[in-house]
Each structure stands twice: as structure tokens, then as C-alpha cells.
Amino acid sequence: MNNKTGQCKDTVEAADAYVLERIRQISAGGRNKQGSLIQVLHMVQGIYGHLPLEVQQIVATELELPLSTVSGVVSFYSFFTTEPRGRHTIRVCLGTACYVRGGVSISEAIQDELNVKVGRTTADGMFTFEIARCIGACGLAPAMTIDAVVYPAVTPERLPAIFAEWYEKEKQLAEGGELI
Ligand code: FES
């Protein structure tokens, strides 16, 4: 958020000068160090939240690398994202056990319920929706997680109540309640 206007920052230009300077410093710190690109990108994503092309350009300039090299690494590794993430992450498991027990129907129901595609974030910035390949809860299939909370034996019918609970927690937080 932009503290002065209350509007969301969606461009690098709108970011704080301090944040951009930190990104430049971190990137420059990796210059001429073999294998530093991934580490730099991790740190920059930790500060900026995601890695849009403009931020990749800063990293490339400071590391004295082609933009295509930086973009190639960002797109190759799933832990890097070029889009802003939601405040919470939903992961539906589509590993074998969950797949055969209805994981696909859970994924489809989430897309309908929250109007969000796989890999994208809900319009209100609440949830980023991703697919997982096994979350280590095969005996509880189909399973999904929201942040660190595991939901076993999920059914499409349970989803509205699960999401309502998270929205309620956010509301309480906004009103000064406990952190989620
Ligand atoms: S396959 Fe879904 S938890 Fe393992």
C-alpha cells in the first residue's frame, strides 16, 4: 500500500525510493560472484514481494548480466513469481493419492468459488492459488493447505465455510483481534 494515498503500488516507479535502493545494493553485492543470481533474486523477492520485469532489469543491470539470463532463472524456478502474491496461499494437492480421490474437483471448485485461476491471486489480494504434487498427507486425501494449515478429506461442499473462516479471521485482525 502507498501510505499517503491508500492506493496499491503496482509499478516499480511507485515503490519507495528506499526499497529500490536496497534492491540495487543487494544486486550490486552479488556482482562478479559466481552463482549469486539465485540468492540475489531470493533476497529481492523477499523485499519487493515479487519479481516484475522492471525489478528483474534492476537486478540484471547491477549484476551486469543480460536481462534474458535473469528472466530465464525467474521463469524456471517455481518459487519465484512475477506477480504480487495473496496474503495467504492455497495449495491443492494433485499428487497421485489426492488426484484419484477427487483432487481435481477440489481445484475446479476453488476456481469457481474464488474466481481465480491456478497460479493467480484473487482480485481482493486475499489468496494465491497453487497446485502441489504431494503435501505428505496422502492418507488424508484429498488434501489442501492454506498457509501452514492442512485440510484433510476436503470436499467441494466444505470450501465456502473454510474460506469464510479465513475472511472472518482477516476481519477480526483488521478490527484489532489476534493475528492469523
Ligand atoms: S498425494 Fe496428496 S498428500 Fe500425498
Boltz pocket constraint, residues with backbone or C-beta under 6 A from the ligand:
constraints:
  - pocket:
      binder: B
      contacts: [[A, 93], [A, 94], [A, 95], [A, 96], [A, 97], [A, 98], [A, 99], [A, 133], [A, 134], [A, 135], [A, 136], [A, 137], [A, 138], [A, 139], [A, 141], [A, 143]]
      max_distance: 6.0
